[in-house]
Amino acid sequence: MQCPQCQQVNPEGASSCSACNTPLTPSITVPPVTSPPSPPHRAIVTPKARTSGMAIASLILGILGFCSMGVTGIVGFVLGIIGLVQMNKSQGQLEGRGIAIAGMATSFASFIILPVVAAMLFPVFSKARDKARLSSCLNNQRQIAVSFLIYCQDHDLAFPEASSAWNSISIEPQITHCPAVKPTGISYGFNAYLGGKTIGVVDDPSAVILIADTDNDGGLLQGVEDIDRRHNRVAVAGYIDGHIAYLGEGDAVVLK
């Protein structure tokens, strides 16, 4: 033990310095302070974000909207909005914002743009359908006119009586129905003024109507008012000479 006064080295346990009698204080060894062991480190695992089901449904319904004329597109647009709201509130647990926006855009196009385009094309399709019906009606009357002319050849050039005209010719029943009207009966009318008469009494066979479109349930043309211009204000008529023509509102109608 070293004296703090004279630096004299004294034996351990001495109470005073042997050289200067300075009291000696035994040294106290302080054990080192150790900190408690730290708990093991645990890694924080962030859950992986999942794709929003609403966003996926919005995109699918938007695509299907082009097949349903925009019906499913309305639902798809709403689901896209719901998906975006859920993603904003999910704190990163939901993803698919781009899918939701694409679904909303597709849905909007399907229920807004597609019906507009369809409305623009509808008149085109309607005109094409009307032309097809007009052509079919013309073919029907051509076959009917030929059948009546064949009857005349077999009966001394005489037409059948008006009351039995349609029963006098051999023709398929569907030929007597105009495609532009409901098939509730005979859609064409036989010129009643020709019943029982011969072709010879007609001055101009190319001007006198043999058959034509009519709304008369009896299948007879008894006056100009019986002609039905059902094809966009146009009627189809067959003449005694065998030709078929269209009758507009201003065209002459000759029955006698």
C-alpha positions as CSV (number, residue, x, y, z in Angstrom):
1,M,0.0,0.0,0.0
2,Q,1.5,3.3,-1.1
3,C,1.4,6.4,1.2
4,P,-0.3,9.3,-0.4
5,Q,1.9,11.7,1.5
6,C,5.4,10.5,1.0
7,Q,4.9,7.8,-1.5
8,Q,6.4,5.2,0.8
9,V,5.4,1.7,0.0
10,N,3.9,0.0,3.2
11,P,2.8,-3.6,3.7
12,E,-0.9,-4.4,3.0
13,G,-3.1,-3.9,5.9
14,A,-0.9,-1.2,7.6
15,S,-2.9,1.5,9.4
16,S,-0.2,4.2,9.1
17,C,2.9,5.0,7.0
18,S,6.1,3.6,8.5
19,A,8.0,6.7,7.3
20,C,5.7,9.6,8.1
21,N,3.0,8.1,10.2
22,T,0.3,9.3,7.9
23,P,-2.9,7.3,8.4
24,L,-3.5,4.9,5.5
25,T,-7.0,4.2,4.1
26,P,-7.3,0.7,2.7
27,S,-8.2,0.8,-1.0
28,I,-11.6,-0.5,-1.9
29,T,-11.9,-2.3,-5.2
30,V,-15.1,-1.4,-6.9
31,P,-16.3,-4.2,-9.2
32,P,-17.0,-3.1,-12.7
33,V,-20.6,-2.3,-13.4
34,T,-22.1,-4.4,-16.1
35,S,-25.3,-3.6,-18.0
36,P,-27.9,-6.2,-18.1
37,P,-28.0,-8.2,-21.3
38,S,-30.2,-6.7,-24.0
39,P,-33.2,-8.7,-25.3
40,P,-32.7,-10.5,-28.6
41,H,-33.4,-8.2,-31.7
42,R,-36.7,-9.0,-33.4
43,A,-37.0,-8.0,-37.1
44,I,-40.2,-6.1,-37.9
45,V,-42.0,-7.8,-40.8
46,T,-44.3,-5.6,-42.9
47,P,-47.2,-7.5,-44.4
48,K,-47.2,-7.6,-48.2
49,A,-49.9,-5.5,-49.9
50,R,-52.6,-7.3,-51.7
51,T,-54.4,-6.3,-54.9
52,S,-57.8,-4.8,-54.4
53,G,-60.6,-7.1,-55.4
54,M,-62.8,-4.1,-56.2
55,A,-60.2,-2.9,-58.7
56,I,-60.1,-6.2,-60.5
57,A,-63.9,-6.5,-60.6
58,S,-64.1,-3.0,-62.0
59,L,-61.8,-3.8,-64.9
60,I,-63.5,-7.1,-65.7
61,L,-67.0,-5.5,-65.6
62,G,-65.7,-2.6,-67.7
63,I,-64.5,-5.0,-70.4
64,L,-67.8,-6.9,-70.3
65,G,-69.6,-3.6,-70.7
66,F,-68.7,-3.6,-74.4
67,C,-70.7,-6.9,-74.8
68,S,-73.6,-5.8,-72.6
69,M,-74.1,-2.3,-74.2
70,G,-72.7,-0.6,-71.0
71,V,-75.0,-2.4,-68.4
72,T,-72.1,-3.9,-66.5
73,G,-70.0,-0.8,-67.1
74,I,-72.1,1.2,-64.7
75,V,-71.4,-1.4,-61.9
76,G,-67.7,-1.5,-62.9
77,F,-67.4,2.3,-62.6
78,V,-68.9,2.3,-59.1
79,L,-66.7,-0.6,-58.0
80,G,-63.6,1.3,-59.3
81,I,-64.5,4.3,-57.0
82,I,-65.0,2.0,-54.0
83,G,-61.7,0.3,-54.7
84,L,-59.8,3.7,-54.7
85,V,-61.5,4.7,-51.5
86,Q,-60.5,1.4,-49.8
87,M,-56.9,1.7,-51.0
88,N,-56.6,5.3,-49.5
89,K,-57.8,4.0,-46.2
90,S,-55.8,0.8,-46.1
91,Q,-52.4,2.4,-45.2
92,G,-50.6,0.6,-47.9
93,Q,-52.2,-2.8,-47.3
94,L,-54.1,-2.7,-50.6
95,E,-52.7,-1.9,-54.0
96,G,-54.0,-1.9,-57.6
97,R,-54.7,1.8,-58.1
98,G,-53.8,1.6,-61.7
99,I,-56.1,-1.4,-62.2
100,A,-59.0,0.6,-60.6
101,I,-58.4,3.6,-62.8
102,A,-58.2,1.4,-65.9
103,G,-61.4,-0.3,-64.8
104,M,-63.2,3.1,-64.3
105,A,-62.0,4.3,-67.7
106,T,-63.1,1.1,-69.5
107,S,-66.4,1.1,-67.7
108,F,-67.0,4.8,-68.6
109,A,-66.3,4.1,-72.2
110,S,-68.6,1.1,-72.3
111,F,-71.7,2.8,-70.8
112,I,-71.2,6.3,-72.3
113,I,-69.3,6.0,-75.6
114,L,-70.6,2.7,-76.8
115,P,-74.3,3.6,-76.6
116,V,-73.6,6.8,-78.5
117,V,-71.8,4.9,-81.2
118,A,-74.7,2.4,-81.3
119,A,-77.2,5.2,-81.6
120,M,-75.3,6.6,-84.6
121,L,-75.1,3.2,-86.3
122,F,-78.7,2.2,-85.5
123,P,-80.2,4.1,-88.5
124,V,-77.7,2.5,-90.8
125,F,-78.6,-1.0,-89.5
126,S,-82.3,-0.1,-89.7
127,K,-82.0,1.0,-93.3
128,A,-80.2,-2.2,-94.2
129,R,-82.9,-4.2,-92.6
130,D,-85.6,-2.3,-94.4
131,K,-83.9,-2.8,-97.7
132,A,-83.6,-6.5,-97.1
133,R,-87.4,-6.7,-96.3
134,L,-88.2,-4.7,-99.4
135,S,-86.1,-7.0,-101.5
136,S,-87.8,-10.0,-100.0
137,C,-91.3,-8.5,-100.6
138,L,-90.4,-7.8,-104.2
139,N,-89.4,-11.4,-104.7
140,N,-92.6,-12.6,-103.1
141,Q,-94.8,-10.5,-105.4
142,R,-92.8,-11.6,-108.5
143,Q,-93.6,-15.2,-107.7
144,I,-97.2,-14.4,-107.0
145,A,-97.6,-12.4,-110.2
146,V,-96.1,-15.3,-112.2
147,S,-98.5,-17.7,-110.6
148,F,-101.5,-15.6,-111.6
149,L,-100.2,-15.2,-115.1
150,I,-99.8,-19.0,-115.3
151,Y,-103.4,-19.4,-114.2
152,C,-104.5,-17.0,-117.0
153,Q,-102.6,-19.1,-119.6
154,D,-104.3,-22.2,-118.4
155,H,-107.8,-20.6,-118.4
156,D,-108.1,-18.8,-121.7
157,L,-106.2,-15.7,-120.5
158,A,-108.9,-15.1,-117.9
159,F,-108.1,-14.1,-114.3
160,P,-109.7,-16.0,-111.4
161,E,-112.8,-14.7,-109.7
162,A,-111.8,-12.1,-107.0
163,S,-113.5,-14.1,-104.2
164,S,-111.4,-17.2,-104.9
165,A,-108.3,-15.6,-106.4
166,W,-105.8,-16.8,-103.7
167,N,-107.2,-20.3,-103.7
168,S,-106.8,-20.5,-107.5
169,I,-103.0,-20.4,-107.6
170,S,-100.5,-22.9,-106.2
171,I,-98.0,-21.1,-104.0
172,E,-96.2,-21.6,-100.7
173,P,-98.1,-19.9,-97.8
174,Q,-95.0,-18.0,-96.6
175,I,-94.8,-16.3,-100.0
176,T,-98.1,-14.5,-99.3
177,H,-96.6,-12.8,-96.1
178,C,-94.7,-9.6,-96.3
179,P,-91.6,-9.6,-94.0
180,A,-92.3,-6.0,-93.0
181,V,-95.6,-6.9,-91.2
182,K,-96.7,-9.6,-88.8
183,P,-97.7,-12.8,-90.6
184,T,-101.4,-12.7,-89.5
185,G,-102.7,-13.4,-93.0
186,I,-102.2,-12.6,-96.7
187,S,-100.2,-9.4,-96.9
188,Y,-100.8,-8.7,-100.5
189,G,-104.0,-7.7,-102.4
190,F,-105.3,-9.1,-105.7
191,N,-106.8,-6.4,-108.0
192,A,-110.5,-7.2,-107.5
193,Y,-111.4,-5.3,-110.7
194,L,-109.7,-8.0,-112.7
195,G,-111.7,-10.9,-111.2
196,G,-113.2,-13.0,-114.0
197,K,-111.9,-10.7,-116.8
198,T,-109.5,-11.6,-119.6
199,I,-106.1,-9.9,-120.2
200,G,-107.5,-8.7,-123.5
201,V,-109.8,-6.1,-121.9
202,V,-106.8,-4.4,-120.4
203,D,-105.5,-1.5,-122.6
204,D,-102.1,-1.2,-121.0
205,P,-100.9,-4.3,-119.1
206,S,-97.7,-2.5,-118.0
207,A,-99.8,0.2,-116.2
208,V,-102.5,-1.8,-114.5
209,I,-101.7,-3.3,-111.1
210,L,-102.2,-7.0,-110.6
211,I,-101.1,-7.3,-107.0
212,A,-99.7,-4.9,-104.4
213,D,-99.0,-4.4,-100.7
214,T,-102.3,-4.0,-98.8
215,D,-103.6,-3.9,-95.2
216,N,-106.9,-5.2,-96.3
217,D,-107.5,-8.5,-94.5
218,G,-109.4,-9.9,-97.4
219,G,-106.4,-10.0,-99.7
220,L,-108.1,-7.8,-102.3
221,L,-107.5,-4.4,-103.8
222,Q,-110.9,-2.7,-104.1
223,G,-109.6,0.9,-104.2
224,V,-106.5,3.0,-104.2
225,E,-106.9,3.4,-100.4
226,D,-106.2,-0.3,-99.9
227,I,-102.6,0.1,-101.0
228,D,-100.3,0.1,-98.0
229,R,-97.0,1.9,-98.4
230,R,-95.4,0.0,-95.6
231,H,-91.8,0.2,-96.8
232,N,-90.8,3.7,-95.6
233,R,-93.8,5.2,-97.5
234,V,-93.2,2.9,-100.5
235,A,-95.4,0.0,-101.7
236,V,-94.4,-2.9,-103.9
237,A,-96.7,-3.7,-106.8
238,G,-96.8,-6.3,-109.5
239,Y,-98.3,-5.5,-112.9
240,I,-100.2,-7.5,-115.5
241,D,-97.2,-7.6,-117.8
242,G,-95.2,-9.3,-115.1
243,H,-92.9,-6.5,-114.0
244,I,-92.6,-5.4,-110.3
245,A,-92.2,-1.8,-109.3
246,Y,-92.2,0.5,-106.3
247,L,-95.1,2.9,-105.7
248,G,-94.2,6.1,-103.9
249,E,-96.8,8.6,-102.5
250,G,-96.9,10.6,-105.7
251,D,-97.0,7.7,-108.2
252,A,-100.1,6.9,-110.2
253,V,-102.1,3.9,-109.2
254,V,-104.2,2.2,-112.0
255,L,-106.5,-0.6,-111.1
256,K,-108.9,-0.6,-114.1
